[in-house]
Amino acid sequence: MAKKEIKAALIYSFATKKTSTAAKLIKENLNELNLTEIDAEGLNAGELEQYDILIAGAATWFDGELPTFWDEQIPALEDLNLKGKHVALFGIGNQVEYPEHFGDSIGLLADVFASTSAKIIGATSTEGYTFEDSKSVRNNQFVGLMLDFENQHNLNESRIENWCKQLKKQLT
Ligand SMILES: Cc1cc2nc3c(=O)[nH]c(=O)nc-3n(C[C@H](O)[C@H](O)[C@H](O)COP(=O)(O)O)c2cc1C
C-alpha cells in the first residue's frame, strides 16, 4: 500500500525582508519536505488543517507584539484542530534594541498553536544571545528558532542549518 504523503507548509509574510530570507534558507535545508509556501498576509487559516507539519515564522514588532497580519489571524488560528500535527516556529528579533521583548513573536504564536492541540517542536538553547526578557522562553529554552539579523547576522546560516537538522530528527 502506498505510504501516505506527508504534507508540510512554510508560512510567513512574503512582503518581509528578513523573515523571507530566513524562510528561503529553511526551505533549502528542508528540501525533502517539499514545503508549500503560504503567505501569512491574506492567510485562510482553515487551509492549514490539511497539513501534517506547519513551519511558521514572524518578526517581533511594536515592542513585543506580532506583526498586525498575524495578530488578525489569532481568533481563526485558535479555532483550528491540529491534533496530531507538528508546528515549528522561527522568530526574528533584535536583542540589542529590544532586550525586554526579544523575539516575543514566537512565544505568542506558540500560545496560539498550543490551543489547537498541535505538538510544538524545535525548541532551541538561549545560549549565545544576550537579552533581559522574552515571551518566547519556556523551560529555559526558546520555543523555536531565534534569529537576530541586526546583531548576529553571521550566525543565521549555522543556526538555521542546525535547527533544520533538529526538526528532521524530531519528525522521524
Ligand atoms: C518599530 C519596531 C519595533 C520592534 N520591536 C521589536 C521587539 O519588541 N522585539 C524584538 O526582538 N525586535 C523588535 N524589532 C526588530 C525587528 O523584529 C527586526 O528589525 C526584524 O529584523 C524585522 O524583520 P522583517 O524585515 O522580516 O520584518 C522592532 C523593529 C521595529 C522597527
PDBQT file of the ligand as one rigid body, heavy atoms in Angstrom, charges set to zero:
ROOT
HETATM    1  C1  LIG A 201       9.146  49.682  15.422  1.00  0.00    +0.000 C 
HETATM    2  C2  LIG A 201       9.903  48.416  15.660  1.00  0.00    +0.000 A 
HETATM    3  C3  LIG A 201       9.608  47.634  16.774  1.00  0.00    +0.000 A 
HETATM    4  C4  LIG A 201      10.307  46.448  17.029  1.00  0.00    +0.000 A 
HETATM    5  N1  LIG A 201      10.031  45.727  18.173  1.00  0.00    +0.000 NA
HETATM    6  C5  LIG A 201      10.805  44.632  18.457  1.00  0.00    +0.000 A 
HETATM    7  C6  LIG A 201      10.609  43.907  19.664  1.00  0.00    +0.000 A 
HETATM    8  O1  LIG A 201       9.769  44.225  20.502  1.00  0.00    +0.000 OA
HETATM    9  N2  LIG A 201      11.394  42.819  19.909  1.00  0.00    +0.000 N 
HETATM   10  C7  LIG A 201      12.370  42.409  19.021  1.00  0.00    +0.000 A 
HETATM   11  O2  LIG A 201      13.054  41.421  19.289  1.00  0.00    +0.000 OA
HETATM   12  N3  LIG A 201      12.566  43.086  17.850  1.00  0.00    +0.000 NA
HETATM   13  C8  LIG A 201      11.816  44.172  17.555  1.00  0.00    +0.000 A 
HETATM   14  N4  LIG A 201      12.025  44.855  16.390  1.00  0.00    +0.000 N 
HETATM   15  C9  LIG A 201      13.075  44.384  15.472  1.00  0.00    +0.000 C 
HETATM   16  C10 LIG A 201      12.516  43.614  14.285  1.00  0.00    +0.000 C 
HETATM   17  O3  LIG A 201      11.941  42.390  14.681  1.00  0.00    +0.000 OA
HETATM   18  C11 LIG A 201      13.679  43.331  13.339  1.00  0.00    +0.000 C 
HETATM   19  O4  LIG A 201      14.080  44.566  12.780  1.00  0.00    +0.000 OA
HETATM   20  C12 LIG A 201      13.404  42.327  12.273  1.00  0.00    +0.000 C 
HETATM   21  O5  LIG A 201      14.653  42.014  11.696  1.00  0.00    +0.000 OA
HETATM   22  C13 LIG A 201      12.440  42.758  11.154  1.00  0.00    +0.000 C 
HETATM   23  O6  LIG A 201      12.234  41.661  10.299  1.00  0.00    +0.000 OA
HETATM   24  P1  LIG A 201      11.401  41.768   8.919  1.00  0.00    +0.000 P 
HETATM   25  O7  LIG A 201      12.241  42.617   7.980  1.00  0.00    +0.000 OA
HETATM   26  O8  LIG A 201      11.298  40.372   8.416  1.00  0.00    +0.000 OA
HETATM   27  O9  LIG A 201      10.057  42.372   9.247  1.00  0.00    +0.000 OA
HETATM   28  C14 LIG A 201      11.322  46.028  16.128  1.00  0.00    +0.000 A 
HETATM   29  C15 LIG A 201      11.605  46.813  14.982  1.00  0.00    +0.000 A 
HETATM   30  C16 LIG A 201      10.929  47.996  14.761  1.00  0.00    +0.000 A 
HETATM   31  C17 LIG A 201      11.292  48.819  13.558  1.00  0.00    +0.000 C 
ENDROOT
TORSDOF 0
